[in-house]
């Protein structure tokens, strides 16, 4: 089963933008590599949204996590109505589960 598309939670977009700024401050252009890696990850998720392990159940949704290889981030998402809903681009060193509060205003 593949998904029809995806939506990013506004805070996930902010996380990705902030990560891009940080990586560019380290090495100009590195943000583009991060963004490419995220795009590739999302494409894989869209092809097989249930292939990645369940992280937890929040607000009645099976939350899944795609762990990126090169960058220390996970894409935290759930699937509803044939759409992948990305609730976080979570850094591996952040407080686990910080994104759970976003489920109140789930996208």
Secondary structure, 3 states (H helix, E strand, C coil): CCCCEEEECHHHHHHHHHHHHHHHHHCCCHHHHHHHHHHHHHHHHHHCCCCCCEEEEECCEEEEEEECCCCCEEEEEEEECCEEEEEEEEECCCCCCHHHHHHHHCC
